């Protein structure tokens, strides 16, 4: 069974919640920039990306990182990777 985009987004929120227990992502809009809102710093971003790669079994090349700034953009990226886009 494949995960829906909503399931993927929920899993991304769960990753954020697990990694960064001192922050609240529940009310964060899917389109809010994670770094501009102060939710993630550069070191946090690396840890987050590594966990996303592990959980979803995807590889995110460095050149794609700058466009993965929101929960929605990460979910869209994973969906695209899974369908081979």
VMD Tcl script that draws the C-alpha trace (Angstrom):
set ca {
  {0.00 0.00 0.00}
  {1.37 3.40 -0.96}
  {1.16 6.38 1.30}
  {-0.97 9.32 0.27}
  {0.52 12.80 0.18}
  {-1.40 13.58 3.38}
  {0.17 10.51 5.04}
  {3.61 11.66 3.92}
  {3.02 15.15 5.28}
  {1.83 13.69 8.59}
  {4.97 11.52 8.74}
  {7.14 14.59 8.08}
  {5.46 16.39 10.97}
  {6.10 13.32 13.13}
  {9.79 13.36 12.18}
  {10.01 17.03 13.16}
  {8.23 16.33 16.45}
  {10.53 13.40 17.27}
  {13.77 15.17 16.37}
  {13.03 18.54 17.87}
  {11.01 17.91 21.02}
  {11.58 21.47 22.25}
  {9.58 22.98 19.37}
  {5.92 22.94 18.42}
  {5.16 22.12 14.80}
  {1.46 21.35 15.29}
  {0.20 24.79 14.32}
  {2.81 25.41 11.64}
  {1.35 25.85 8.17}
  {2.51 23.32 5.59}
  {3.67 26.25 3.46}
  {5.59 28.06 6.22}
  {9.34 28.22 5.63}
  {10.95 26.09 8.33}
  {14.10 28.21 8.52}
  {12.49 31.64 8.19}
  {10.04 30.85 10.99}
  {12.99 29.95 13.20}
  {11.85 26.35 13.53}
  {15.04 24.90 11.99}
  {18.62 26.10 11.93}
  {21.18 24.82 9.42}
  {22.41 21.97 11.63}
  {18.78 20.99 12.33}
  {18.08 20.92 8.61}
  {20.84 18.38 8.03}
  {19.52 16.12 10.77}
  {15.97 16.49 9.41}
  {16.98 15.67 5.81}
  {18.95 12.60 6.90}
  {15.93 11.29 8.79}
  {13.60 11.99 5.85}
  {15.96 10.07 3.56}
  {16.06 7.17 5.99}
  {12.32 7.01 6.68}
  {11.17 7.38 3.10}
  {14.07 5.54 1.49}
  {14.87 8.45 -0.84}
  {18.10 10.22 -1.68}
  {18.03 14.02 -1.58}
  {21.00 15.48 -3.47}
  {22.57 18.65 -2.07}
  {21.43 20.66 -5.09}
  {17.78 19.95 -4.20}
  {18.04 21.03 -0.56}
  {17.51 24.76 -1.09}
  {14.02 24.20 -2.53}
  {12.92 21.92 0.34}
  {12.06 24.63 2.83}
  {8.51 23.76 3.83}
  {6.66 20.67 4.96}
  {4.66 20.83 1.72}
  {7.76 21.05 -0.49}
  {9.34 18.06 1.25}
  {6.12 16.04 0.86}
  {5.86 17.00 -2.83}
  {9.50 16.00 -3.36}
  {8.96 12.59 -1.80}
  {5.84 11.99 -3.90}
  {7.74 12.97 -7.05}
  {10.64 10.67 -6.15}
  {8.29 7.77 -5.63}
  {6.61 8.18 -8.99}
  {9.95 8.67 -10.71}
  {9.49 12.28 -11.74}
}
mol new
graphics top color blue
foreach p $ca { graphics top sphere $p radius 0.5 }
foreach p [lrange $ca 0 end-1] q [lrange $ca 1 end] { graphics top cylinder $p $q radius 0.2 }
display resetview
